Amino acid sequence: MGQSTPPPQAHIADMKPSTANLAPPRANTQPRRANTQPPTTPSVSHAAASAHGAESDKSRDLAWEALSSIKHGALASEFNPQLFDTVHSLAYAPDDKYSTLYGKMSVGYILAYLRGKDQVAPAQKRSGWAAAPASITLRAFSPDQISNVESHGASFAGVPVMGTTYGKTVFRPAANIQSDLKALASKVKKELRNKDRMSTDAKWNLAAEFLQTFIAIHPYMDGNGRVSRLITDRLLEEMGLPKPKWGNHIYKLDMSVEEAAQQLKRDAAG
């Protein structure tokens, strides 16, 4: 939704982490073995969480390797928008089915094309408005859910029909993406520096607040969900907490931070 201009970096191979402790992923010269992944890799495949195909697993692994190269205890100093861009550049993979003739004839591809999401460059930011659910779909929202959406800095566009409000979540304005990302990174950095004095509940809340705020900002043309999940995994690991099984639940902005934190805990336990 909205036109965009690709950033100067035009290819993933050109992307280099800009922070001191973030090492670029090691070149993989051996064939990838089926059903094999590093012990620290998030427990549910990226493809299972985002339904974007096998290439997403490979891209996810590259991004996770880069995140894992940040030494434990050093994430606070590396937590910035440049890190987010690096993760997107490594993790993003377009939907596999769009590479086929049948896929290019699908309604999904046509909608992606009209929204400028059929070809997304590394770390490409959106420059227009964006909302969920996608396309012309509307869904019902309760007053509490609308309040939660607005508490994350997003807005709600809807219409009442027979006592029920139907509408969409509208993500934060594109003009504020850079400043919003900087503010989010600054808040998380500050909290991380005091993580040893934080309660367990406060740590879960911090992870949930990052997740919900990042989605509300929705900085990239596509791939915001996978980037937010990968960084949330690394954030939880930094704080000594288990990673959730992402395929278990969809995190929407109609959840409060506290509700999202409780869901993260349940998904990590289950």
C-alpha positions in Angstrom: 0.0 0.0 0.0 1.7 3.1 -1.1 4.6 3.8 -3.4 8.1 3.4 -2.3 11.7 4.1 -3.4 14.3 1.4 -3.0 17.2 2.3 -0.8 20.7 2.7 -2.3 21.7 -0.8 -1.3 20.3 -2.9 -4.0 21.4 -6.4 -3.1 21.6 -8.5 0.1 25.2 -9.3 -0.7 26.0 -5.6 -0.4 24.5 -5.3 3.1 27.0 -5.3 5.9 26.1 -4.9 9.6 27.1 -1.5 10.7 27.6 -2.2 14.4 30.8 -3.4 16.0 29.8 -6.8 17.4 27.5 -7.9 14.6 29.5 -10.2 12.3 28.2 -10.9 8.8 26.9 -14.5 8.3 29.5 -17.0 7.3 29.4 -18.3 3.8 27.8 -21.7 3.4 29.9 -23.8 1.1 28.3 -27.1 2.0 24.9 -28.3 0.9 22.2 -27.7 3.5 21.1 -30.9 5.2 17.4 -31.5 5.3 15.7 -31.1 8.7 18.9 -29.8 10.3 19.2 -26.5 12.1 21.5 -25.0 14.8 20.4 -25.6 18.4 19.9 -21.9 19.0 17.6 -21.5 16.0 14.0 -20.5 16.9 11.9 -23.6 17.5 9.3 -23.0 14.8 10.4 -22.5 11.2 10.0 -19.1 9.7 8.0 -20.5 6.9 5.6 -22.1 9.4 5.0 -18.7 11.0 4.8 -16.6 7.8 3.8 -19.1 5.1 6.3 -17.8 2.6 8.0 -21.0 1.6 11.3 -22.8 1.9 13.4 -19.8 1.0 12.2 -18.1 4.1 13.8 -20.8 6.2 17.2 -20.2 4.6 16.9 -16.4 4.9 15.7 -16.7 8.5 18.8 -18.8 9.3 21.1 -16.2 7.9 19.5 -13.5 9.9 19.5 -15.5 13.1 23.2 -16.3 12.6 23.9 -12.6 12.4 21.8 -11.9 15.5 23.5 -14.7 17.3 26.9 -13.3 16.5 26.2 -10.4 18.9 27.8 -11.4 22.1 25.6 -12.1 25.1 25.3 -8.9 27.1 26.1 -6.7 24.1 22.7 -6.4 22.5 21.9 -3.1 24.2 24.9 -1.4 22.5 23.9 -2.9 19.1 20.1 -2.3 19.3 19.4 0.4 16.7 17.5 0.9 13.4 20.6 -0.2 11.4 20.3 -3.6 13.1 16.7 -3.8 12.1 17.6 -3.1 8.5 20.3 -5.7 8.5 17.9 -8.3 9.8 15.4 -7.4 7.1 18.0 -7.6 4.4 19.0 -11.1 5.4 15.6 -12.4 6.5 13.3 -11.2 3.7 12.2 -13.7 1.1 9.3 -13.2 -1.3 6.5 -15.7 -1.4 7.7 -18.8 -3.3 4.5 -19.2 -5.2 4.9 -15.8 -6.9 7.8 -17.2 -8.9 5.5 -19.5 -10.9 3.2 -18.6 -13.8 0.2 -19.9 -11.8 1.3 -17.7 -8.8 1.6 -14.6 -11.0 -2.0 -15.2 -12.2 -3.3 -15.3 -8.6 -5.3 -12.6 -6.9 -2.7 -12.5 -4.1 0.1 -11.6 -6.6 -2.1 -9.0 -8.3 -2.8 -7.4 -4.9 0.9 -7.5 -4.0 1.8 -5.9 -7.4 -0.7 -3.1 -6.9 0.7 -2.5 -3.4 4.3 -2.5 -4.6 5.1 -5.7 -2.7 5.8 -8.0 -5.6 9.5 -6.9 -5.6 10.9 -5.6 -2.3 14.5 -4.5 -2.0 16.6 -5.1 1.1 15.5 -2.9 4.0 13.1 -1.1 1.8 10.8 1.2 3.8 7.3 2.0 2.9 6.5 5.6 1.9 2.7 5.4 1.9 -0.1 4.3 4.3 -0.6 0.7 5.3 -3.4 -1.1 7.1 -4.5 -4.6 8.2 -6.3 -6.7 7.3 -5.0 -6.4 3.7 -7.1 -5.7 0.6 -10.7 -4.8 1.1 -11.2 -7.1 4.1 -12.8 -5.6 7.2 -13.2 -7.3 10.6 -15.1 -6.7 13.8 -13.4 -4.7 16.6 -14.7 -4.3 20.2 -14.2 -0.9 21.9 -11.4 -2.4 24.0 -9.6 -3.7 20.9 -9.8 -0.3 19.3 -8.4 1.2 22.4 -5.5 -1.2 22.4 -4.8 -0.4 18.7 -4.5 3.3 19.5 -2.4 2.6 22.6 0.4 1.3 20.3 0.3 4.6 18.3 -1.6 3.1 15.4 -5.1 4.3 14.5 -8.4 2.7 13.6 -10.6 3.3 10.6 -14.0 1.7 10.7 -17.8 2.0 10.5 -20.5 0.7 12.8 -22.9 -1.8 11.3 -25.9 -3.0 13.3 -24.1 -2.4 16.6 -20.8 -3.9 15.6 -17.8 -1.8 14.4 -16.0 -3.2 11.4 -12.7 -1.7 10.1 -9.0 -1.9 9.9 -5.9 -1.2 11.9 -3.9 1.7 10.2 -0.2 1.6 11.0 1.7 4.7 12.1 2.4 7.4 9.4 5.3 6.5 7.0 6.7 10.0 7.5 7.5 9.1 11.2 9.1 5.7 10.5 12.7 6.8 11.2 12.0 8.8 14.3 9.7 6.1 15.6 12.3 3.4 15.1 15.0 5.5 16.8 12.6 6.1 19.8 11.8 2.4 20.1 15.4 1.4 19.9 16.4 4.0 22.5 13.7 2.8 24.9 14.7 -0.9 24.6 18.4 -0.1 24.9 17.7 1.8 28.2 15.7 -1.1 29.6 18.3 -3.7 28.5 21.0 -1.9 30.4 19.0 -2.5 33.5 17.9 -6.1 32.7 19.6 -7.6 35.7 17.3 -5.5 38.0 14.1 -6.2 36.0 11.5 -8.7 37.2 10.6 -11.6 34.9 7.2 -10.0 34.2 8.9 -6.8 33.3 11.1 -8.6 30.8 8.2 -10.3 29.1 6.4 -6.9 29.0 9.5 -5.3 27.3 9.6 -8.0 24.7 5.8 -7.6 24.1 6.1 -3.8 23.9 8.9 -4.1 21.3 6.9 -6.5 19.3 3.7 -4.5 19.3 5.4 -1.2 18.7 7.4 -2.5 15.8 4.3 -3.9 14.1 2.5 -0.6 14.8 5.4 1.3 13.1 5.4 -1.3 10.2 8.5 0.2 8.7 9.1 -2.1 5.7 7.2 -2.7 2.5 6.9 -6.4 3.5 8.5 -8.7 6.0 7.7 -6.7 9.1 6.3 -9.8 10.9 9.3 -12.0 10.4 11.8 -9.2 11.4 9.8 -8.5 14.5 9.8 -12.2 15.5 13.5 -12.6 14.9 14.5 -9.6 16.9 12.0 -10.5 19.7 13.6 -13.9 19.9 17.0 -12.4 20.3 15.7 -9.9 22.9 14.2 -12.7 24.9 17.4 -14.7 24.7 19.4 -11.7 25.9 17.1 -11.5 29.0 17.4 -15.2 29.7 13.9 -16.1 28.7 12.7 -18.9 26.3 11.6 -18.1 22.8 7.9 -18.6 21.8 6.7 -21.1 19.2 5.5 -18.5 16.8 3.1 -20.7 14.8 0.8 -21.0 17.8 -0.7 -17.5 17.8 -1.1 -14.4 15.7 -0.1 -11.2 17.5 -2.3 -8.3 16.6 -2.4 -4.7 17.7 -5.8 -5.2 19.3 -3.9 -6.9 22.1 -2.6 -4.8 25.0 1.1 -5.1 25.9 0.1 -7.1 29.0 -2.0 -9.5 26.9 0.8 -9.9 24.3 3.3 -10.6 27.1 1.0 -13.3 28.6 0.6 -14.8 25.2 4.4 -14.8 24.6 4.8 -16.7 27.9 2.1 -19.3 26.9 3.6 -19.8 23.5 7.1 -20.2 25.0 5.8 -22.8 27.5 3.7 -24.7 24.9 
